[in-house]
């Protein structure tokens, strides 16, 4: 049994002082506020939050940071640079890169990642001896760092609507949804690993195969890129006479276990379909602005019944604090009004709602029975000093650089801003140099 004494913590009932959290076998067994610090308890100063959930990641995109910002262009020109990195990765180099990227996530308070994984095979589509070698490398990287992972194995079998795969995209494809399902069936989860399913998009999976993707793992998370680009919507309407959301709805893809990633360019009908099906909307604001995607209708989706979650996607930034406040700040830019999202609502998106969307419904709260995930945030840094040490401090003032300590499933993985076993910055530099 381990005890953590938190100077100040965010509990389901609100912010409390002098909170003693007792942990046994990775679970919280007792929470008491106004408690004296026992001599054997680990002290966590600042403001302690539940663990953060990064619901949408492409780990290898981290290698593009600082490189794709050197020229003008669009999402589509950026994609060519992304393909260049995808073309050279191997299971070993991907493990090293992902381990470093997941280490960066952990340092910023992220305790679970949803990895939207479509880089499956060797160049030219050649199968590795283990057809899941790339996915297993991601799982090993996350677990070796101390992070939980939902591996969202992604079906990607077309280069666009009615378009063949290009040379790099051959690495993504299993031929069709049946071939994808056969490979995914060999993957196995564990206590810290959820195996989920995904369709890359209506561009990457033909409409008549979407139902097979949705039906493979009926109790697992199901994710899809949705309406990230206007051009995607236009191509879909031209081919099917319906928007991507409508195509997904007709395929039985939308449900309370589904996450629609980006959900940027939606019609009122689309918003209604996502809301009425209780589909999650996973916003990735730092990527959406980096790629000039646009601002999604977060308030309209919430009103319709779609719960918003958050991801860092291309990792132009890995900072869930920035993603949280960006949802509100982007809405202010679009509407010229303030106060659409409260700090507690945004924190829920980054914690309990995000964990639930990834299949970890037992995490994201500091309460008895939950996974023992604790994130200590400085309240005396140049960003947070004098802000009140409140939920608003965490959401609207703090950054990932203010995280000092991270506990995952009861294990103290980050202390005083450093990972317990990795030099994360050095590993990032080495792993990225290997593939760029």
N, C-alpha and C positions, 0 to 999 in steps of 0.2 A: 504493500500500500504506500502511496506517495501523496503528499499534501502540497498544494500551491496556495500561498497567501498573496492575494491581489490587493494592492493599495486601493484600487478603484476598478470596478468591473461593470460591464453591460450585461445585465440579467434580463430574462423575459419580462420581469416586472419593472425594469428601468435601471438606471445607474445606481450602484450601491458602493459604499466604502467598506474597506477592511473585510474583504470577502475571502473566506477559506473554502477551497475546493479540494475535496478528497477524491483520490483516484485509485481504482483497483482494476487490474487487468484491462487497462485502456479505457475504462468507463468511469464517468463521474458517479460517485456513490453518495456524496453529501455536498451541499452548498449552504453556507451560512454567512450572513453579512454582520457587520459590527463585531467581528471576531478578533481576538488577540492573536498575534502571530506566534505559532508554536515554534520552539527552537529548532525542530527538525524540518520545518516547512521551507520550500523553495519560495523566495520572495520575488514577486513580479511587480515592478513599479510602473508608474504611468497609468494608462487606461487599458484594461484588458478586455478584448473582444473575443467572440467566438471565431473559429477558423474561417477563412475566406475561401470561397469556391470559384475557381476559374473555369467557367463552363464551356469555353471554346478556345482551343489551342491547336496550332499547327507548329510543332516544336521546331522544325527545320527552318521556318521563316525567320527565326531569330538571327540567322546568319546574314539577313538582308539589312539589318538595322544600320543606319549611317551610310548605306550604299545606294539605296533606291531614292534617296533624297537629293541626289546630285544633278537631276535633270527634270525637265517638264514631262508631262505625259498624263496617262489615265490609268485606271485599273488594268486595262488590257496591255499596256506597255510594261507596267509593273509585273504582270504575270509572266512575261518572257524572262525577266530577271529571276523570278522565283523558280521557273522551270530549269534554269541553268544550275541552281543549287540542287534541285531534285535529281538531276541527271547523274550526279557523282556520288551520292550517298550509298554506303554499304551498311549492312547490319552493325558492324563494329563502329564505324564512324558515326552512325546515327545514334548508337547507344551513348557514345562520348558526348555528342552535341546535346542530346536530350537530357542527359544527366546534369550537364552544366546549366541548361535552361531551367530545368525543374529546381535546381539549386537556387537560381535567381528567384524563382517564384516563391520558394519557401522563405527566403530571406525577407520577402515583402509581405509575409503573413498568409500566403495561400497554402491551404492544407489538403486540397483535392483539386485535380485537374481533369477536365473533360478533353481528351485528346482525339480530335477529329482526324482519323488516320486513314489516308488513302494511298500512301507510298508503299505498295505491297511487295513488288517484285524487282528483279534485277533489270538492268538496261535491256531494252527490246522486249520486255515482258517475260524474259526467261525466269522460270521458277527456281527459287532456292531449294536446297534439299529439304529444309523445313519451310513450307510455303508461308508460314507465319513468322518467319525470322525477323522481319522488320517490326511487326507488332510486339513480339516477345522482347525485342530490344527496348522498346518504349516502356513496357511494363517493368522490366528489370531496372531501367534507369530511374523510374519514379520510385520504386520500392527501395532501391539502394540509397537514394537521397533521403527518404523518409516521408515521401508524399504518397497519398492515396491517388488512384487513377481510375477513371472510367474510360476504357479504351473503346471509342466509338468507331468500330470498324466500318469503313465507308465503301459502299458500292459506287464505282465510277467506271462506266463501260462505253461511254460515247464522248467524242470530242466536242460536241455541241448538238443541238437538236438536228437530227438527220445528218450529222457530220462524223467522219471517221476520226479515230484517235490519231494524234500526232505522235512523233517518235518518243517524246518524253512521256506522254500519257499512256504509252504501252505499259509502263511500270505500274500504273494505277489499276489496270483492268484485269478482271478474271474472266473476260469474254462476255458474260451475261450475268444476270442476277442469280441464276442457278449455280453457276460456277463460283460466284462470290459466296453464296450460302454454304456450299460444300466446304470451302476453306474456313469460313468463320466457325463452322460447326466443330472444328478441332480446338478452338480456343477455350480456355477454362478460367473462370474467375476464382477469387479467394476472398478472405476477409477484407483486404484492402484494395481489391481489384474487382471492378464491375466490367463485364463484357456487354457492350451495347451495340446498337446498329445505327447506320446512317446511310442516307442517299446523298451523294454529293450535291445534287441540284436537279432541277428539271432539264438542265443542259446535259448533265452527266449520266442521267438514267432515263431511258425512254419511258413514256407514260405507262405503257403496258407492262413494265417490269417493276414499277413502284410498289405495287401491292405485294409482290414477293418479298421485297426488302422489309416492308412493314410487318409482314407475317412471320418472319423467321424467329424472332425472340420476343414473343408477345408480352412478357413481363419485364422486359429490360428497357432502358432509355432508348429513344429513337430520335435522331437529330437530322436536320437537313438545312443547307443554305437556301434562303428564300429571298428572292427579289432584292438582291444586293445592288443590281445594276438595272437601269432603264432598258438597256439593250437586251438583257435577259428577258424582261417582260415582253418586249416587242416581238422577239423571236418566238416566244411561247404562244402569244396570241395569234401570230401569223400561222404557226404550225397546228395549233389545237383549237383555236377560236376561244380560248379561255386563259385567264391569268394563271401564273404558277400556283397560287394558293388554291384556285378552283380545281386545277389538275390534281394537286395533292389531296384535296378533299374527296374528289371522285374516286381516287385510288384507295381511300380508307386510311390515309397516312396521318391525318390530324387526330390527336387525342390528348388526354391528360398526361401521357408519358412522352409526348413529342415536344421537341424544342425546335422552333423556327429561328434559325440564326440570321441576324441582320434585320430581316423584316422591314426593309427601308422604304421601298416604293410600292405602297399598298393602296388599293381602292377601298372605299367604305365597305364594299361587299367582302373584300379580303379580311379586313379588320373584324367584321362580324363573324366570319367563319373561324378565324383563329380564337376569338373570344368564346363563341358558343361551344367549341370543342375543348376548351380549357387548355389549348396548346400554349406552352411557354414561348415567350419571345426573348431570344438571347441577343442583347445589344452588345456591341463591341465598339464603343464610341471612339477610342483612340485610333483604331484601325480604320473605322469608317471615315474619320476626318483625314487620316493620312493618305488614304486611297481616293479621297474626294468622292466617296460613295453618296453622301447625303445624310440627312437627319431623319430617323425613323419616328413614327407617330406613337411615342411611348404612352402619352396620356390617353389617347384614344384606345389603344390596345388594353390598357389597364381598365378603363371604363367598360370595355366590352367583355372582360373576364379573362384576359390573357395575362398571366403573371410574368413580369420582366425579370430576367436574370442577366448575368454579365460575363463577358469573356475578354481576353486580350488578343485573341485571333493571331494576327501576324507578328505580334510582339514588337511593334514599333515602340511601344512602352509596355513594361510589365509592372502594373501598379493598379490594383483594384480600387484604391482610394480615388485615383484619377478617373477610373471608369464610373464609379458611383456618382461623383459630383458632375461628371460630364453629361449624364442623362438629364439632370436638371438644367445645367447651364446651356446645353444645346437647345433644350425646349425653350429657354428664355430667348435665345437668338431667333428661333423660328417664330415665336409668338409675340415677342416684345413685352412679355409679362414675366413676373417672378413668382416663385412659390408653388410650382406644380407638384414637386416631390419633396416630402419631408425627409430629414436625415434618417429617422427610424425606418421609413419605407425603403430608402436606398440601401441601408445596412442590411435589411432583410433580403433584398435582392442579391446581395453579395455573400450572404451567409446561409440562412436556413432554406430560402427558396432555391438558391443555387445548388446546395447539396441535394435537395430533394429531386431536382431535375436530373441529377446524375446517378440516381439510385442509392444515395446515402441519406435516407430520410431520418436516420438516427444521429445526425450531426448538424452543426450550425447554431446550437444554443448551449448556453452554460446552465445546464439543469441536470438533475439526477436522472441517470439512465442514458444520457447522451454520450457520444464519443468525447473523450477528454481532449478537446482542441482549444488551445488558449493562445491568443496573440496579444502581446504587450506593446503598446504604442506610447512613445515619449509624449509627455504633455509640457515639456520644458525646452523644446527645441526652438529654433528661430521661427519655425512655421506654426508651432502650436502654443507657445508661451502666451499666457494671458487670454486664451480663447475659452476658458471655462471647464476644460477637461470633461466635456460632454460628448454625446453622440454627434452633435454638430461639429465638434473638434475633429473627430475621426473622419467624418464624411467631407467636410468643406475646408479643412485646414491641413490635415496630416497628409503625408505621402508614405510610400513604401520605405523610404529612407529613415522614417521615424520608428520602424519596427525594431525592437531590441531582442525580444524573446518569442520563440514559437514552440508550442507543445502540440504534438500530433499523436493521437491515440495514447496519451499519457507520457510520451517520450519527449524529452526536452531536446529538440533537434537544433534550435538556434538559441544562443545565449550571448548577450551583449553585442548583438549584431553580427555574430559569426556562426557559420555552420559548424556543427560538432566534428565533422570529419573532412570537409572539402574546403579548398581555397577556390571559391566559386568564380571569382574574377579571372584567376589564372586558368581555370578549366575552360571558361568561356573563350578566352583569347586563343588557347591552343586548339580547341575543337572547331572554332570558326575558321582559323587559319588553315586547317586541314581540308576544308571543303570550299574555300573561296579563292 
